[in-house]
Amino acid sequence: MCMWRPNMLSRPSRLSTLACRPFREARRSCWVRRSETTSYLRDPRRDRELYLIGTAHVSQRSAEEVRELIHLVRPDHVAVELCPARAARLRQGDREADFLRSLTAAAGGHGGIGAFFAALNGLWKALGLVPGVDFKAALDAADAVQAPAHCIDRDVNETLRLLRGALGEVSLPRLMTTTPPPELVGSTLGAGGLAEAVEALKDRRQVAALRRFLEDAAPPVVEVMLHQRDRLMARRLRQACPRGVAVAVVGLAHMDGVEREVLAQEDLAALPER
């Protein structure tokens, strides 16, 4: 039976010392370690290993973790939470600016929601945070180790079309009156700045709290932006990487969902946390 449990790859400085020996052993067994940002799956029935790493899209540390993991593992495949159009823009140096503008435009006819996206886009730029730096690192590292890079996300234009419909179903009073959970507020307010707050959110408990908050505040948006894409990426990951070693790079908000979908779609058993 195949097993899955989060793995112990929390920071680039600890990656090489913690990864090499345990992962070589894991190729003969299903023994793994765990962390907030990385999971490991071994499927002996299909001669397949999967490293799933969750990132923050504006985090330089996430980009470093992705780069180091791919260079360390030297996988047969790299899968990225991108569609071909977004991957092409990133390879050309766009760094997701067009995607953020598209999100802003999609939400533009929805009052406060559109203003939120516009303000977020401006905030990234003002603070020098680079959206998409994690995925660009994955594409560059895949090229460096000569592994094919597979785009496993839904086409961006289809996602934006569905997002426009979902935004029309969102209750603005519900969105504005849903209270964020205390643990989420505490972690972000305690950080020294936005970049530090981004790193503070690279914690599965914090991300789970954020998902629950968004599911309460705007369930149609969460269905389009998270749940549907979790199911699709798990399916495409299995199709694109049928055997060998693969590294899959997704936003940390997708980590739990993609894990659940992989386990459900392939009838795998999850190892208990310890």
C-alpha positions in Angstrom: 0.0 0.0 0.0 1.2 3.5 -0.8 1.7 6.1 1.9 1.8 9.9 2.1 2.9 12.1 4.9 4.3 15.7 5.0 8.1 15.7 4.8 10.8 17.6 6.7 12.0 20.3 4.3 11.2 23.5 6.0 14.1 25.9 5.1 16.7 25.9 2.4 19.5 25.9 5.0 18.3 22.6 6.4 17.3 21.0 3.1 20.5 19.3 2.1 21.3 17.9 5.5 17.8 16.5 6.2 16.9 15.4 2.7 19.5 13.2 1.1 19.8 10.2 3.4 16.2 9.9 4.4 14.9 10.2 0.8 17.3 7.6 -0.4 16.1 5.3 2.3 12.5 6.2 1.5 13.0 4.9 -2.0 13.3 1.4 -0.5 10.5 1.9 2.1 7.8 4.5 2.8 9.7 6.2 5.7 9.5 10.0 5.5 9.8 13.1 7.6 7.4 16.0 7.7 7.3 19.8 7.5 4.9 22.6 6.8 5.8 23.0 3.1 6.8 19.7 1.7 5.2 16.2 1.4 6.5 13.0 0.0 4.7 10.1 -1.7 6.1 6.7 -2.7 4.0 4.5 -4.9 5.8 1.1 -5.3 3.0 -0.3 -7.5 3.8 2.3 -10.2 7.5 2.8 -9.5 6.8 6.5 -8.7 7.9 9.0 -6.2 6.4 12.5 -5.7 7.7 15.5 -3.8 4.9 18.1 -3.4 6.2 21.5 -2.3 3.9 24.3 -1.3 4.9 27.9 -1.9 4.0 31.5 -1.2 3.9 33.2 -4.7 5.7 36.4 -3.5 8.2 34.6 -1.3 11.9 34.7 -2.2 12.4 31.9 0.4 9.9 29.7 -1.4 11.7 30.3 -4.7 15.0 29.2 -3.0 13.3 26.1 -1.5 11.9 25.1 -4.9 15.2 25.6 -6.6 17.2 23.7 -4.0 14.7 20.8 -3.9 14.8 20.3 -7.7 18.6 20.4 -7.8 18.8 18.0 -4.9 16.3 15.5 -6.1 17.1 15.8 -9.9 13.6 14.5 -10.8 12.4 12.9 -14.0 9.5 15.4 -14.1 8.6 18.8 -12.7 5.0 19.8 -12.4 3.9 23.4 -11.8 0.7 25.1 -10.9 0.6 27.0 -14.2 -1.2 26.7 -17.5 0.9 26.9 -20.7 0.0 30.6 -21.2 1.1 31.7 -17.8 4.3 29.5 -18.1 5.1 31.2 -21.4 4.7 34.7 -19.8 6.9 33.8 -16.9 9.6 32.4 -19.2 9.6 35.7 -21.0 10.2 37.6 -17.7 6.6 38.8 -17.1 6.5 37.5 -13.5 2.7 37.3 -13.4 2.0 41.0 -13.8 -0.5 40.3 -16.6 -2.2 37.6 -14.5 -2.7 40.0 -11.6 -4.0 42.7 -13.9 -6.4 40.1 -15.3 -7.6 39.2 -11.8 -8.2 42.9 -11.1 -10.1 43.3 -14.3 -12.2 40.2 -13.6 -13.2 41.6 -10.3 -13.5 45.2 -11.5 -17.3 45.1 -11.8 -17.8 43.9 -8.3 -17.3 46.9 -6.1 -15.3 46.4 -3.0 -14.0 43.0 -4.3 -12.5 44.7 -7.4 -10.9 47.4 -5.2 -9.4 44.7 -3.1 -7.6 43.0 -6.0 -6.4 46.4 -7.3 -5.0 47.4 -3.9 -3.3 44.0 -3.5 -1.7 44.3 -7.0 -0.4 47.8 -6.1 0.8 46.7 -2.7 3.0 43.9 -4.2 4.6 46.4 -6.5 5.1 49.1 -3.9 6.9 46.7 -1.5 9.0 45.1 -4.2 7.4 41.6 -3.8 7.5 39.6 -7.1 4.4 37.5 -7.8 5.3 34.2 -9.5 8.9 34.1 -8.4 8.4 30.6 -7.0 7.1 29.2 -10.3 9.8 30.9 -12.3 12.3 29.2 -10.1 10.7 25.9 -10.8 10.8 26.4 -14.5 14.4 27.5 -14.5 15.5 24.6 -12.2 13.7 22.1 -14.4 15.6 23.4 -17.4 18.8 23.3 -15.4 18.4 19.6 -14.5 16.9 18.8 -18.0 13.6 17.6 -16.6 10.4 18.3 -18.6 8.2 21.0 -16.9 4.5 20.1 -17.0 1.8 22.7 -16.6 -1.0 21.1 -14.6 -3.3 24.0 -13.8 -6.5 25.0 -15.7 -6.2 27.5 -18.5 -6.0 31.0 -17.0 -8.8 32.4 -19.2 -11.1 29.6 -18.2 -10.4 30.3 -14.6 -11.0 34.0 -15.0 -14.3 33.3 -16.8 -15.4 31.0 -13.9 -14.2 33.6 -11.4 -16.3 36.3 -12.9 -19.4 34.1 -12.5 -18.4 33.2 -8.9 -17.9 36.8 -7.9 -21.4 37.5 -9.0 -22.6 35.0 -6.5 -20.6 36.4 -3.6 -22.6 38.2 -0.9 -20.7 41.4 -0.2 -22.3 41.9 3.3 -21.3 38.3 4.2 -17.8 39.0 2.8 -17.4 42.2 4.8 -18.8 40.8 8.1 -17.1 37.4 8.3 -14.5 37.7 11.0 -11.0 36.2 10.4 -10.0 33.6 12.9 -7.9 34.9 15.8 -5.0 32.7 15.1 -4.8 34.1 11.5 -5.0 37.7 12.7 -2.4 37.1 15.4 0.2 35.5 13.2 0.1 38.3 10.6 -0.1 41.2 13.0 2.9 39.8 14.9 5.1 39.8 11.8 7.5 42.7 11.2 6.2 43.6 7.8 4.4 42.2 4.7 7.3 40.0 3.6 7.5 38.6 7.2 3.8 38.1 7.2 4.0 36.1 4.0 6.6 33.8 5.6 4.4 33.5 8.8 1.6 32.2 6.6 3.7 29.4 5.3 2.3 27.2 8.0 -0.4 24.6 7.2 -2.5 25.5 10.2 -2.5 29.1 9.2 -3.3 28.2 5.6 -6.1 25.9 6.8 -7.5 28.7 8.9 -7.4 31.0 5.9 -9.2 28.5 3.7 -11.9 28.1 6.3 -12.3 31.9 6.6 -12.6 32.2 2.8 -15.0 29.3 2.6 -17.2 31.1 5.1 -16.8 34.5 3.5 -16.9 33.7 -0.3 -17.6 30.0 -0.9 -18.2 30.4 -4.7 -14.8 31.9 -5.2 -13.1 29.2 -3.1 -14.8 26.5 -5.2 -13.5 28.0 -8.4 -10.0 29.1 -7.2 -9.2 26.2 -4.9 -11.3 23.1 -4.9 -11.9 22.7 -8.6 -8.2 23.3 -9.3 -7.1 20.9 -6.6 -9.0 18.1 -8.2 -7.8 19.0 -11.7 -4.1 19.4 -10.7 -4.1 16.0 -8.8 -5.5 14.3 -11.9 -3.1 16.0 -14.3 -0.2 15.3 -12.0 -1.0 11.6 -12.2 -1.3 11.7 -16.0 1.9 13.8 -16.6 4.1 11.9 -14.2 3.1 8.2 -14.4 6.4 6.8 -13.1 9.8 7.9 -11.9 10.5 10.8 -9.6 8.5 14.0 -9.8 8.6 17.4 -8.0 5.3 19.2 -8.0 5.2 22.9 -7.1 1.9 24.4 -6.0 0.7 27.3 -3.9 0.6 26.4 -0.2 -3.2 27.0 -0.3 -3.5 24.0 -2.6 -1.3 21.7 -0.6 -3.9 20.0 1.6 -6.4 19.8 -1.2 -4.0 18.3 -3.7 -2.8 15.8 -1.1 -6.4 14.8 -0.4 -7.2 14.5 -4.1 -4.2 12.4 -4.8 -5.0 10.0 -2.0 -8.7 9.8 -3.1 -8.0 9.4 -6.8 -5.4 6.7 -6.4 -6.9 5.0 -3.3 -3.8 5.5 -1.2 -3.4 5.3 2.5 -2.1 8.3 4.5 0.4 7.7 7.3 -0.8 9.3 10.6 1.0 12.3 11.8 3.5 11.7 14.6 
